[in-house]
Amino acid sequence: MTPPGRLVLVRHGRVACPSPAGWIDAAAVESWRAAYDAAGLRDADAPPPSLVRAARAAHHVFSSDLRRAVASAALLAPDRAVATSPLLRETPLPIPALRRRLPFAGWALAIHLHWGRRIAAGHAAAAAELERAATAAAWLGESVGDGQTAIVVTHGAFRRLLGDALATSGWRAASRLRRYHPWSAWVFERRAGAE
């Protein structure tokens, strides 16, 4: 019997963009986000050997077209063709409208608390972002046949949306722990009979 198709959703590696120092306002957080999106990976960053082995054995390698994801895919599969797509880009989390200055860690906490409240309320993202996740899930499902594995290099928040979209389109989570750290991997398998 042919094993089901597998998708390994990988968060990119550590980004070469330092956090801002001092007390900053929302505009400075937005500027930092733009710099983060333009940055590559830290020089000494490397994926775990187990993930490199999984990428070597994979039938497909897909990546967001943002620089940090493309660089991560190149480290995972240095001699492989990588299909890049803007469908796999990060979902920008809203920056709360606080009229005060905070340390960057305070802004990060506020952003993630706001996101957590939205998830709890059933509104994890804007409709356009949910639609993009559904489109990405359909594209990956069509690209990966039974018995095939794909490495999908994406981003923390979007990976959550993509995982939810996969779960509603015939895939099941094959890994229980859903960690968000760099190089973390979530595995999904196609359910029997799903197209």
Helices and strands as residue ranges (DSSP letters): E 6-11, E 23-24, H 26-38, H 49-57, E 60-64, H 67-76, E 83-85, G 86-88, E 102-103, H 104-120, H 127-143, E 149-154, H 156-167, E 171-173, E 185-190
